[in-house]
Structures are given as structure tokens and as C-alpha cells.
Amino acid sequence: MSKDEKIDSATQSCIDNILLDESKVTSAALVKHLGNYGLTTKEPEPLDGGAALGLKLKSDSTRDLIFSRANRIPHAVSKVTKRELFSICGKLTGHYPVAGWLKITCSYIKRRENGTNWKEIVEDEVEKMLKEMLSSLSNEDPVKGKWSVPKATKGTVWCDASSIGYDVLLEVNGNVVEDAAWLRKSLDFDHINVAELEAVMKSVNMAIKWNISEIEVITESATVAGWIKTVLSEERRVHTKGPAELIVKRRLGILKSLINEFGLVMSITLVPTRKNKADILTRVHEECF
């Protein structure tokens, strides 16, 4: 297909969608251009009230486009296999950049069934967890967020860790643009302070991927906040003792290297647990226990 500079400047291809700026080129002109090369398209639709990249889009009261789940919430069925369980969890979280408590809950339920064959029926307890999660999801779907994220160099990362996992949340201009959750290994015996530091490391990596260079790190761990403040001030060495001493110093060394390598401007803020936006992300939904 030969390149049309005008159409190229007005479009952005995303998997099976083409996003078009109609202030530059009309949808009819784009359809005709594609038709010239034997390509057919579905009927063009506006983003507001439509869908793109598997996300349902609709403007809110401030006329900002907000995405939500485009696929239906799967119905819980009896006697599901491990393959069906993993498929349901995949559809629930999939490619959604923001999914709140759902990510860690799905990961936890899948781990509980980790020892069976793909074709085997899951245990009754796991099936019960799945049904209760789907029931909670029908009342509170955390999959939602702002569709358009303007380029920014400043952002805030919220970090938390628990006995179950690590979770981070990235805000840009006051809007949550991505969250993520990782289960801790079954035989992870790291002290909670080490886990909280690991969450900070993951949050900084997330911010860097978004090209954020001025990062405010928010944590509820006073110990971790103290360690990072010491690293940032460079006034003295970090003093810590115990079995995890070398692990802590290595992670702080990596953090310092990231700051220098990417020219980061970083600050650390300590908040109580009840005000930590990432806190709920580290907890398996209570109804699934």
C-alpha cells in the first residue's frame, strides 16, 4: 500500500482498530483510501460511546473519555476445569491497564489450583472462591480509568506489600493510568520491610516505562521511607542489620543507579495505611477467603 502523508498524519493503527483525527481527514476519505487497496472496514464509530482496543469508551461529566470493560463478566459455572478457570481470570484482567483488587485476587485463586492437570475439575473450595469473586465483581468492577493520558514527565507512584503480594499504582495528573500486582513466592520469607522496598523498585520501573522523570514515591513503611531518604540525601550511608542487610543495600544500590542513569528527580512521602491507595490492591478480596 502506498503511503498517503495526509492520512498517515491523521491516523494511528492499533491492532485491529484505526484511530482517526477527523479534524484532518474524514472517515469517508479513510474508508475510500482503504477500499482502493481492496480493504474493507466496519462502519466508523465515534470513540465516545464506542470501543477501541477492547475497551468500552464513554465521556464523563467533565467530558473526559473513560474506559471500562468491553467484554461481559463471565458467569460462574459448576465443575469448571483448571483450563476454564485460567481462561475466566484472563478475560477478567486481560489487557486492562487498571483492574484494582481484581488482579491480585485472580492470581491468588489460580495459585490455589496450581497443582492439577489442565483438564481436571477444580476443587470445591477454589470453585467457591471463583463464584464469590464473580459475585463481588458484578457489584464492583474496578476496571475503569481515563482513556487519554497526556504526555507528562511528572507522576506519583503508590506502593504497598503484604504477606500475599506486591502492588503498585501510577498516577499522572491525578488520574490512575496503570496498576499492577505480583504474588509473592510461596516460600518467600523476606521481612515485610524488604517486601515494601521491592514494591518501591517495581513502582519506579513502571514510572520509567511511562517516561516519568520526576517521581513522587508514596509508601506506608517508615523504614523504607527512611532508607530512601538517606539514599537521596547522600549525607550518610544506609545503616541496617539483620539477615537481609545485603539484600536491602543491593536494592538501594540499584535504585541509586536508576536515578543516575535516567536522570530521575525523586521524592519520598510517608502515609498511613488507611490513606495508601495501593493498600487495597495487596489484599485478596475478603469475600474470596
Secondary structure, 3 states (H helix, E strand, C coil): CCCCHHHHHHEEEECCEEEECCCCCCHHHHHHHHHCCCCCCCCCCCCCCCEECCEEEEECCCCCEEEEECCCCCCCCCCCEHHHHHHHHHHHHCCCCCCCHHHHHHHHHHHHCCCCCCCCECCHHHHHHHHHHHHHHHHCCCCEEECCCCCCCEEEEEEEECCCEEEEEEEECCEEEEEEEEECCCCCCCCHHHHHHHHHHHHHHHHHHCCCCEEEEEECCHHHHHHHHHHHHCCCCCCCCCCCHHHHHHHHHHHHHHHHHHCCEEEEEECCHHHCCCHHHHCCCHHHC
